[in-house]
Amino acid sequence: MKKVLIVVAALVVVAVGALVYVGANLDSIVKEAIQTYGSEATKTAVRVDSVKLELKNGKAQISGLTVANPAGFTDPDIFALGVISTKVDIASINKNPIIIDEIHIGAPTVVYEINKSGVSNIDVLKKNLGVGGSDKSAGSSGGNQVKMIIRKLVVEGTSAKVRIAALGKDQTVALPRIVMTDIGKKSGGATAAEVATQLSGRMLSNIKGSVAKIGVDKYLGKSADAIKAQMSGVGGAGATDKLGGALKGMLGN
């Protein structure tokens, strides 16, 4: 899970690093870089609806960044990052580190799914990343990586949809707001990978904590048939009703 989030977060930061190196056709170049390197890393399709960069104002906006679900799961996407916007201190554009006043990620969504075999989509994607993860999107060039100091990074409006195939019902869980300040300040700047690692750690804690509260871990490693057998073995009659209401009871609804 952590590796997945590191890649997702690095895709966000690469747009900022691109401001230093690219002049013409900036929007399309950054969009293509995010899609290409992201898809290589996750072994699933990474897509971006649009990229809008304003060099003169030091602004950037990425809309509709999604990471496709691995094969064998129902939702088309495992991550959708909503709208990502940045504001860069223009005076620092040609310096290293560059100063980013703010990165704002609004209304990202996560789908946490356990399929009929008891396997989670997060675990599958983690295995994919373990095979071919790279630092291509981290903003390196000739060994000289762009560093940055981020004065404020905000992730808010995050929701996680939890789906357990054996129970046949979804539940949406709201995740806490994330606010990080002065990233990289003490070390004289942080690379894109370092920023991504810090952000992913916070996101991972949010997701794990929120999902753990509704007790989904007990369904990992168990097939749908095994869960049905376990539940029907205690009651005989009315077992179907128990199964249908299991998730509802688990979530306190």
C-alpha positions as CSV (number, residue, x, y, z in Angstrom):
1,M,0.0,0.0,0.0
2,K,2.8,2.4,0.9
3,K,4.6,1.9,-2.4
4,V,1.4,2.5,-4.2
5,L,0.8,5.8,-2.5
6,I,4.5,6.8,-3.0
7,V,4.0,6.4,-6.8
8,V,0.7,8.3,-6.7
9,A,2.2,11.2,-4.7
10,A,5.3,11.3,-6.9
11,L,3.1,11.7,-10.0
12,V,1.6,14.8,-8.3
13,V,5.0,16.4,-7.6
14,V,6.5,15.7,-11.0
15,A,4.4,18.5,-12.5
16,V,6.1,21.0,-10.3
17,G,9.6,19.8,-11.2
18,A,8.7,20.0,-14.9
19,L,8.3,23.8,-14.6
20,V,12.1,24.1,-14.3
21,Y,13.0,22.1,-17.4
22,V,10.3,22.4,-20.0
23,G,9.1,25.5,-21.9
24,A,7.1,24.7,-25.0
25,N,4.0,22.4,-25.0
26,L,4.3,22.1,-21.2
27,D,0.8,20.9,-20.5
28,S,0.8,18.0,-22.9
29,I,4.4,17.0,-22.0
30,V,3.6,16.8,-18.3
31,K,0.4,14.9,-19.0
32,E,2.2,12.3,-21.1
33,A,5.0,11.9,-18.5
34,I,2.5,11.3,-15.7
35,Q,0.6,8.7,-17.8
36,T,3.6,6.9,-19.1
37,Y,5.7,6.6,-16.0
38,G,2.7,6.0,-13.8
39,S,1.5,3.1,-15.9
40,E,4.9,1.6,-16.1
41,A,5.2,1.6,-12.3
42,T,1.7,0.4,-11.4
43,K,1.3,-2.1,-14.2
44,T,-2.2,-0.6,-14.6
45,A,-3.4,2.4,-16.6
46,V,-2.7,5.8,-15.2
47,R,-4.8,8.5,-16.8
48,V,-5.0,12.3,-16.6
49,D,-7.9,14.3,-17.9
50,S,-6.1,17.6,-18.2
51,V,-3.0,19.6,-17.1
52,K,-2.9,23.3,-17.0
53,L,0.3,25.1,-16.1
54,E,0.7,28.9,-15.9
55,L,4.5,29.7,-15.9
56,K,4.0,33.4,-15.4
57,N,1.9,33.0,-12.3
58,G,3.7,29.9,-11.0
59,K,0.5,27.9,-10.9
60,A,-0.3,24.3,-12.0
61,Q,-3.5,22.3,-12.0
62,I,-3.9,18.6,-12.7
63,S,-7.5,17.2,-13.1
64,G,-8.8,13.7,-13.2
65,L,-5.7,11.7,-12.3
66,T,-6.7,8.1,-11.9
67,V,-5.0,4.8,-11.3
68,A,-6.8,1.8,-12.7
69,N,-7.7,-1.3,-10.6
70,P,-5.7,-4.5,-11.2
71,A,-7.5,-7.3,-13.0
72,G,-10.0,-9.3,-11.0
73,F,-11.6,-6.4,-9.2
74,T,-14.9,-4.6,-10.0
75,D,-14.3,-0.9,-9.9
76,P,-12.5,0.6,-12.9
77,D,-10.1,2.7,-10.7
78,I,-8.4,2.1,-7.4
79,F,-7.4,5.8,-7.0
80,A,-8.9,9.0,-8.3
81,L,-7.1,12.2,-7.1
82,G,-9.7,14.8,-8.0
83,V,-8.2,18.2,-8.6
84,I,-4.5,18.9,-7.7
85,S,-3.4,22.5,-7.7
86,T,0.0,24.1,-6.9
87,K,1.3,27.6,-6.3
88,V,5.1,28.2,-6.8
89,D,7.1,31.1,-5.6
90,I,8.0,32.6,-9.0
91,A,11.3,34.0,-7.7
92,S,12.6,30.5,-7.0
93,I,11.7,28.9,-10.4
94,N,15.3,28.9,-11.6
95,K,16.8,27.9,-8.2
96,N,17.3,24.7,-6.4
97,P,15.4,24.2,-4.1
98,I,12.4,25.8,-5.6
99,I,9.8,27.1,-3.1
100,I,6.2,25.8,-3.4
101,D,3.8,27.9,-1.5
102,E,1.1,25.3,-1.5
103,I,0.0,22.0,-3.0
104,H,-3.7,21.2,-2.6
105,I,-5.3,17.9,-3.4
106,G,-9.1,18.1,-3.3
107,A,-11.6,15.2,-3.0
108,P,-9.4,12.2,-3.7
109,T,-11.1,8.8,-3.6
110,V,-9.8,5.3,-2.8
111,V,-11.5,2.0,-3.5
112,Y,-10.5,-0.7,-1.0
113,E,-11.8,-4.0,-2.3
114,I,-11.6,-7.6,-1.1
115,N,-12.6,-10.0,-3.9
116,K,-14.3,-13.4,-3.7
117,S,-10.9,-15.0,-3.2
118,G,-10.2,-12.9,-0.1
119,V,-7.5,-10.9,-1.9
120,S,-7.4,-7.1,-1.7
121,N,-6.7,-4.8,-4.7
122,I,-4.2,-2.9,-2.6
123,D,-2.1,-6.0,-2.1
124,V,-2.1,-6.9,-5.8
125,L,-1.0,-3.4,-6.7
126,K,1.8,-3.5,-4.1
127,K,3.1,-6.7,-5.8
128,N,3.0,-5.0,-9.2
129,L,5.0,-2.1,-7.9
130,G,7.6,-4.4,-6.3
131,V,8.5,-5.7,-9.7
132,G,9.1,-2.5,-11.7
133,G,9.1,0.6,-9.5
134,S,11.5,3.3,-10.5
135,D,12.5,6.8,-9.8
136,K,11.9,8.1,-13.3
137,S,9.1,10.4,-12.2
138,A,11.0,11.8,-9.2
139,G,12.4,14.7,-11.2
140,S,16.0,13.7,-11.7
141,S,18.2,15.0,-14.6
142,G,21.8,14.0,-15.0
143,G,22.1,13.1,-11.4
144,N,21.0,16.6,-10.3
145,Q,17.6,16.3,-8.7
146,V,15.4,19.3,-8.3
147,K,14.7,19.8,-4.6
148,M,11.8,21.7,-3.2
149,I,10.5,23.3,0.0
150,I,6.8,23.0,0.4
151,R,5.3,25.6,2.8
152,K,1.9,23.9,2.9
153,L,0.5,20.7,1.6
154,V,-3.2,19.9,2.1
155,V,-5.3,16.8,1.2
156,E,-8.9,17.1,2.1
157,G,-12.3,15.7,1.3
158,T,-10.8,12.2,0.9
159,S,-13.2,9.2,0.9
160,A,-12.6,5.5,0.8
161,K,-15.1,3.1,-0.7
162,V,-14.9,-0.3,1.1
163,R,-16.2,-3.3,-0.9
164,I,-16.2,-6.9,0.4
165,A,-17.4,-9.2,-2.4
166,A,-18.6,-11.9,0.1
167,L,-21.0,-9.5,1.7
168,G,-22.2,-7.8,-1.4
169,K,-22.4,-4.3,-0.1
170,D,-20.3,-1.1,-0.2
171,Q,-19.6,1.5,2.4
172,T,-18.0,4.9,2.0
173,V,-15.7,6.1,4.8
174,A,-14.6,9.7,5.1
175,L,-10.9,10.1,5.9
176,P,-9.3,12.9,8.0
177,R,-7.9,16.1,6.5
178,I,-4.1,16.2,6.0
179,V,-2.1,19.4,6.5
180,M,1.7,19.3,6.3
181,T,3.9,22.4,6.5
182,D,7.6,23.3,5.8
183,I,8.4,20.0,4.0
184,G,12.1,19.9,3.2
185,K,12.9,23.1,5.1
186,K,15.2,21.6,7.7
187,S,17.2,19.7,5.1
188,G,17.6,22.5,2.6
189,G,15.1,21.0,0.2
190,A,13.5,17.6,-0.4
191,T,13.4,15.6,-3.7
192,A,10.1,14.6,-5.3
193,A,10.6,11.0,-4.0
194,E,11.2,12.3,-0.4
195,V,8.1,14.5,-0.5
196,A,6.1,11.5,-1.9
197,T,7.3,9.3,0.9
198,Q,6.2,11.8,3.6
199,L,2.8,12.3,2.0
200,S,2.2,8.6,1.4
201,G,3.0,7.9,5.0
202,R,0.3,10.3,6.2
203,M,-2.2,9.0,3.6
204,L,-1.5,5.4,4.6
205,S,-2.1,6.2,8.2
206,N,-5.4,7.8,7.4
207,I,-6.6,4.9,5.2
208,K,-5.5,2.2,7.5
209,G,-6.9,3.8,10.6
210,S,-10.3,4.6,9.1
211,V,-10.7,1.2,7.4
212,A,-9.5,-0.7,10.5
213,K,-12.4,0.8,12.5
214,I,-15.0,-1.1,10.4
215,G,-13.2,-4.4,10.9
216,V,-12.5,-5.4,7.3
217,D,-9.2,-7.1,8.0
218,K,-11.0,-10.3,9.2
219,Y,-12.1,-10.9,5.6
220,L,-8.7,-11.0,4.1
221,G,-7.5,-14.4,3.0
222,K,-11.0,-15.9,3.2
223,S,-13.0,-16.8,0.1
224,A,-16.6,-15.8,-0.2
225,D,-17.6,-19.5,0.2
226,A,-15.6,-19.9,3.4
227,I,-17.3,-16.8,4.9
228,K,-20.8,-18.0,3.9
229,A,-20.1,-21.4,5.4
230,Q,-18.8,-19.9,8.6
231,M,-21.8,-17.7,9.0
232,S,-24.4,-20.3,8.0
233,G,-22.8,-22.9,10.3
234,V,-24.0,-20.9,13.4
235,G,-27.6,-20.5,12.6
236,G,-29.0,-22.7,9.8
237,A,-32.3,-20.9,9.2
238,G,-31.9,-17.2,8.7
239,A,-28.3,-17.5,7.6
240,T,-29.0,-15.6,4.4
241,D,-30.3,-12.7,6.3
242,K,-27.3,-12.8,8.6
243,L,-25.0,-12.6,5.5
244,G,-26.9,-9.8,3.9
245,G,-26.9,-7.8,7.1
246,A,-23.3,-8.5,8.1
247,L,-21.7,-5.5,6.6
248,K,-24.5,-3.3,7.8
249,G,-23.9,-4.4,11.3
250,M,-20.2,-4.2,11.0
251,L,-20.5,-0.6,10.0
252,G,-22.9,0.3,12.8
253,N,-25.7,1.2,10.4
